[in-house]
Amino acid sequence: MTASHRFALILAIVTAPLCAQMAPVPGGSFTMGIDGGEPNQAPAHAVSISPFHIDKTEVTFSQYDSCVRLGACTPAHYDDGACVIWTQQGFRNVRVPPALRNGRYPVVCVTWFQAQAYCQAQGKRLPTEAQWEYAALAGRSSQYSWGNELPSASRCPQPPANRPEKTASFAPNPWGLYDMTGNVWEWAADHYDPDYYTASPQSDPQGAEVGQYRVIRGGGWYSTASQLQIKNRHWFEPNFGEVSVGFRCAH
């Protein structure tokens, strides 16, 4: 079997069961960003988004591990000392407990490049920052994916849980998307630029052309209420994995 035939087989095996796990997102316009928040969230500006599809849930450990076993992905950094967590003393290395490496738990400790490679192996891609925010809002203008009520244990993981929950453990947003607020941060395709909104295209913005960091959105299991807000913009080093950073794919 040639390398091209093997890749086609991998693509067919991995993609088939995942197609039903995507939700259609209608095209439309929305107000991206917000005035009066953090400087990188301004200015609020009108953006038009073309129709697309996005995973209903964050990619799970089982899904990612299947890609690894097929040879299309490299292992998540659960055991090799290359995954980090933020503490008051700065970043420190961490190993993920075996109990969180199975079933519907979201895969974490993956770099931006690993997330991108997984999506490409499915015939998909990472969503842009604009697509992610548009999908999270689901036609509304709320602070969180469920509305404007503050985060609580019935809506997303809360301290002292100290871990994510299985995907789809909480109610979805109006477009059927789970965990757009909390659980784990999600890699976006874009380079991070704190001033990008000042010159962002009005139609299907793709993010800055260059940048040291990549965008992460949505907040994670140990994020503050302000970090969990849909409009919050954050970033991370694309060559590192973090214990509260995962992803979902778009098409």
Secondary structure, DSSP 4 states (H G I P E B T S, - for coil): --HHHHHHHHHHHHHGGGGGGEEEE--EEEEES-TTS-GGG-S-EEEEE--EEEESSPPBHHHHHHHHHTTSSPPPSSSSS-EEEEETTEEEE----GGGSSTTSBP-S--HHHHHHHHHHTT-BPPPHHHHHHHHHTTS--SBTTBSSPP-TTTS--TT--S---TT-S---TTS---SSSSSEEEEEEEP-TTGGGS--SBS---BS--SSEEEES--TT--TTTTSTT--EEE-TT-EETTEE---B-
